[in-house]
């Protein structure tokens, strides 16, 4: 299951994010979206967990968790209809 993580601190690293989620279950992949121009974090990223049960547990436990000084928002990422683009399950 692909999970969207929002409100990441600019100092958060993929390693920090992966360690946080791996405390709950197996992490298949983890990436923080970076701005191509500045090279800085855009403040969100994605974590993919192969086991749905562990992913749901991670969403429940880590939503509003404080990571690197920011209260992160964690939710299931969903694809837009007719697109390969992943978006939040909540309207932005």
C-alpha positions in Angstrom: 0.0 0.0 0.0 1.3 3.4 -0.9 1.1 6.0 1.9 1.3 9.8 1.5 3.2 11.7 4.2 2.7 15.4 4.3 4.0 18.3 6.4 7.6 17.0 6.5 10.3 19.3 7.9 12.8 20.4 5.3 15.4 18.7 7.5 13.6 15.3 7.3 15.5 12.6 5.4 14.3 9.5 3.6 16.3 7.5 6.2 14.4 9.2 9.1 11.1 8.5 7.4 12.0 4.9 6.6 13.2 4.2 10.2 9.9 5.7 11.6 7.8 3.4 9.4 9.9 0.3 9.7 9.3 0.4 13.5 5.7 -0.7 12.5 6.3 -3.0 9.6 8.2 -3.8 6.4 9.0 -0.8 4.2 9.2 -1.6 0.4 10.2 1.9 -0.6 10.5 5.4 0.7 11.1 8.8 -1.0 10.8 12.4 -0.2 9.8 14.7 -3.1 12.5 17.2 -3.8 12.2 20.5 -5.7 14.4 20.2 -8.8 15.4 23.9 -8.8 16.4 24.4 -5.1 17.1 20.7 -4.2 15.1 21.2 -1.0 12.3 19.0 0.2 8.8 20.0 -1.0 7.5 18.9 2.4 5.9 15.6 1.4 6.8 12.1 0.5 5.7 8.5 -0.1 6.2 5.3 1.8 5.2 2.0 0.3 4.5 -1.0 2.6 3.8 -4.4 1.1 1.5 -5.6 3.9 -1.9 -3.8 4.0 -2.5 -4.5 7.7 0.9 -3.0 8.6 0.3 0.0 6.3 -3.1 0.7 8.0 -1.5 0.4 11.4 1.2 2.9 10.4 -1.4 5.4 9.1 -3.3 5.2 12.4 -0.2 5.4 14.7 1.8 7.9 12.8 -0.8 10.5 11.6 -0.1 13.6 13.7 3.2 12.1 15.0 6.0 14.7 15.4 9.0 14.0 13.2 11.9 16.5 13.1 9.8 19.1 14.9 6.8 18.9 12.5 3.5 17.2 13.1 3.2 15.0 10.0 0.0 13.9 8.3 -0.2 10.4 7.1 -2.9 8.9 4.9 -3.4 6.4 2.1 -2.3 7.7 -1.3 -4.7 7.1 -4.1 -4.4 7.4 -7.9 -6.3 10.0 -9.8 -8.9 8.4 -12.1 -7.4 7.9 -15.6 -3.9 8.8 -14.4 -0.7 7.3 -13.1 -0.4 10.2 -10.7 -0.8 9.5 -7.0 -2.7 12.0 -4.8 -4.0 12.3 -1.3 -7.3 10.6 -0.4 -8.3 13.9 1.1 -8.9 17.0 -1.1 -6.1 19.5 -0.8 
